[in-house]
């Protein structure tokens, strides 16, 4: 007897996934964390660049100075955006180090209890 790729011997009902609330909660939490990280990244990159261009355009129109302010503030916005990106990268790395350190401390404490 061979199983086709659509049959799942672990589930009595075809097409129905097991409903483990803990696994589903972890998946939702992981998805929400990913969405939050992507949103933070997007806003930290978009706001300085677009804000700089909009402010520069306003100043150029007000002072009749061509595109001087727009280009200058665009470059400044890009520099600020990359600075924000670098800071987020450093922050995420620090969180991973802290998590790893906490895990190691928990393992050592558990080993000492035994």
C-alpha atoms as a printed R data frame, in Angstrom:
    type eleno elety resid chain resno      x      y      z
1   ATOM     1    CA   UNK     A     1  0.000  0.000  0.000
2   ATOM     2    CA   UNK     A     2  1.479  3.345 -1.001
3   ATOM     3    CA   UNK     A     3  0.462  6.755  0.266
4   ATOM     4    CA   UNK     A     4 -0.235  9.457 -2.216
5   ATOM     5    CA   UNK     A     5  1.163 12.894 -1.563
6   ATOM     6    CA   UNK     A     6 -2.298 14.117 -0.487
7   ATOM     7    CA   UNK     A     7 -2.854 11.530  2.216
8   ATOM     8    CA   UNK     A     8 -1.743 12.247  5.753
9   ATOM     9    CA   UNK     A     9 -1.629  9.133  7.948
10  ATOM    10    CA   UNK     A    10 -1.263 11.189 11.155
11  ATOM    11    CA   UNK     A    11 -4.631 12.908 10.848
12  ATOM    12    CA   UNK     A    12 -7.848 10.874 10.762
13  ATOM    13    CA   UNK     A    13 -9.634 13.514  8.684
14  ATOM    14    CA   UNK     A    14 -8.117 14.505  5.362
15  ATOM    15    CA   UNK     A    15 -7.242 18.176  4.889
16  ATOM    16    CA   UNK     A    16 -7.635 19.079  8.564
17  ATOM    17    CA   UNK     A    17 -4.551 20.176 10.458
18  ATOM    18    CA   UNK     A    18 -4.053 19.345 14.102
19  ATOM    19    CA   UNK     A    19 -5.230 22.195 16.275
20  ATOM    20    CA   UNK     A    20 -2.653 22.582 18.981
21  ATOM    21    CA   UNK     A    21 -3.458 25.960 20.593
22  ATOM    22    CA   UNK     A    22  0.087 26.443 21.830
23  ATOM    23    CA   UNK     A    23  1.612 25.971 18.373
24  ATOM    24    CA   UNK     A    24 -0.988 28.259 16.807
25  ATOM    25    CA   UNK     A    25 -0.317 30.935 19.442
26  ATOM    26    CA   UNK     A    26  3.433 30.702 18.789
27  ATOM    27    CA   UNK     A    27  2.854 31.022 15.041
28  ATOM    28    CA   UNK     A    28  0.627 34.081 15.487
29  ATOM    29    CA   UNK     A    29  3.119 35.663 17.883
30  ATOM    30    CA   UNK     A    30  5.979 34.983 15.468
31  ATOM    31    CA   UNK     A    31  3.996 36.442 12.575
32  ATOM    32    CA   UNK     A    32  3.147 39.551 14.589
33  ATOM    33    CA   UNK     A    33  6.793 40.006 15.608
34  ATOM    34    CA   UNK     A    34  7.861 39.746 11.977
35  ATOM    35    CA   UNK     A    35  5.207 42.278 10.939
36  ATOM    36    CA   UNK     A    36  6.337 44.666 13.689
37  ATOM    37    CA   UNK     A    37  9.987 44.370 12.637
38  ATOM    38    CA   UNK     A    38  9.191 44.951  8.963
39  ATOM    39    CA   UNK     A    39  6.977 47.942  9.806
40  ATOM    40    CA   UNK     A    40  9.663 49.463 12.004
41  ATOM    41    CA   UNK     A    41 12.258 48.970  9.313
42  ATOM    42    CA   UNK     A    42 10.026 50.496  6.629
43  ATOM    43    CA   UNK     A    43  9.129 53.556  8.671
44  ATOM    44    CA   UNK     A    44 12.714 54.151  9.734
45  ATOM    45    CA   UNK     A    45 13.773 54.157  6.091
46  ATOM    46    CA   UNK     A    46 10.814 55.922  4.476
47  ATOM    47    CA   UNK     A    47 10.067 58.818  6.819
48  ATOM    48    CA   UNK     A    48 13.501 60.517  6.732
49  ATOM    49    CA   UNK     A    49 13.810 60.228  2.955
50  ATOM    50    CA   UNK     A    50 10.284 61.276  2.011
51  ATOM    51    CA   UNK     A    51 10.164 63.894  4.765
52  ATOM    52    CA   UNK     A    52 13.436 65.417  3.570
53  ATOM    53    CA   UNK     A    53 12.231 65.598 -0.028
54  ATOM    54    CA   UNK     A    54  8.891 67.135  0.962
55  ATOM    55    CA   UNK     A    55 10.517 69.727  3.240
56  ATOM    56    CA   UNK     A    56 13.108 70.490  0.552
57  ATOM    57    CA   UNK     A    57 10.396 70.923 -2.090
58  ATOM    58    CA   UNK     A    58  8.510 73.306  0.217
59  ATOM    59    CA   UNK     A    59 11.652 75.362  0.886
60  ATOM    60    CA   UNK     A    60 12.550 75.421 -2.822
61  ATOM    61    CA   UNK     A    61  9.096 76.712 -3.754
62  ATOM    62    CA   UNK     A    62  9.148 79.287 -0.988
63  ATOM    63    CA   UNK     A    63 12.628 80.628 -1.855
64  ATOM    64    CA   UNK     A    64 12.616 80.054 -5.646
65  ATOM    65    CA   UNK     A    65 15.922 78.192 -5.360
66  ATOM    66    CA   UNK     A    66 15.464 75.409 -7.929
67  ATOM    67    CA   UNK     A    67 16.115 71.995 -6.426
68  ATOM    68    CA   UNK     A    68 18.919 72.907 -4.041
69  ATOM    69    CA   UNK     A    69 17.003 72.210 -0.830
70  ATOM    70    CA   UNK     A    70 15.287 69.133 -2.239
71  ATOM    71    CA   UNK     A    71 18.556 67.455 -3.193
72  ATOM    72    CA   UNK     A    72 20.325 68.509 -0.017
73  ATOM    73    CA   UNK     A    73 17.557 67.226  2.244
74  ATOM    74    CA   UNK     A    74 17.208 64.061  0.152
75  ATOM    75    CA   UNK     A    75 20.876 63.244  0.818
76  ATOM    76    CA   UNK     A    76 20.430 64.102  4.502
77  ATOM    77    CA   UNK     A    77 17.320 61.873  4.646
78  ATOM    78    CA   UNK     A    78 19.211 58.958  3.090
79  ATOM    79    CA   UNK     A    79 22.044 59.393  5.609
80  ATOM    80    CA   UNK     A    80 19.573 59.453  8.503
81  ATOM    81    CA   UNK     A    81 17.744 56.411  7.107
82  ATOM    82    CA   UNK     A    82 20.962 54.388  6.914
83  ATOM    83    CA   UNK     A    83 21.903 55.548 10.398
84  ATOM    84    CA   UNK     A    84 18.519 54.264 11.644
85  ATOM    85    CA   UNK     A    85 19.072 51.000  9.801
86  ATOM    86    CA   UNK     A    86 22.485 50.570 11.428
87  ATOM    87    CA   UNK     A    87 21.034 51.283 14.882
88  ATOM    88    CA   UNK     A    88 18.281 48.686 14.334
89  ATOM    89    CA   UNK     A    89 20.908 46.154 13.256
90  ATOM    90    CA   UNK     A    90 22.963 46.791 16.398
91  ATOM    91    CA   UNK     A    91 19.823 46.575 18.570
92  ATOM    92    CA   UNK     A    92 18.793 43.228 17.070
93  ATOM    93    CA   UNK     A    93 22.296 41.845 17.538
94  ATOM    94    CA   UNK     A    94 22.283 42.911 21.185
95  ATOM    95    CA   UNK     A    95 18.902 41.205 21.732
96  ATOM    96    CA   UNK     A    96 20.241 37.963 20.254
97  ATOM    97    CA   UNK     A    97 23.335 38.120 22.466
98  ATOM    98    CA   UNK     A    98 21.204 38.739 25.569
99  ATOM    99    CA   UNK     A    99 18.890 35.852 24.690
100 ATOM   100    CA   UNK     A   100 21.829 33.505 24.126
101 ATOM   101    CA   UNK     A   101 23.429 34.589 27.396
102 ATOM   102    CA   UNK     A   102 20.165 34.005 29.303
103 ATOM   103    CA   UNK     A   103 19.840 30.545 27.752
104 ATOM   104    CA   UNK     A   104 23.398 29.666 28.770
105 ATOM   105    CA   UNK     A   105 22.784 30.886 32.323
106 ATOM   106    CA   UNK     A   106 19.574 28.829 32.538
107 ATOM   107    CA   UNK     A   107 21.422 25.712 31.325
108 ATOM   108    CA   UNK     A   108 24.186 26.239 33.903
109 ATOM   109    CA   UNK     A   109 21.654 26.733 36.707
110 ATOM   110    CA   UNK     A   110 19.798 23.594 35.636
111 ATOM   111    CA   UNK     A   111 23.045 21.595 35.545
112 ATOM   112    CA   UNK     A   112 23.942 22.747 39.050
113 ATOM   113    CA   UNK     A   113 20.567 21.615 40.431
114 ATOM   114    CA   UNK     A   114 21.158 18.072 39.194
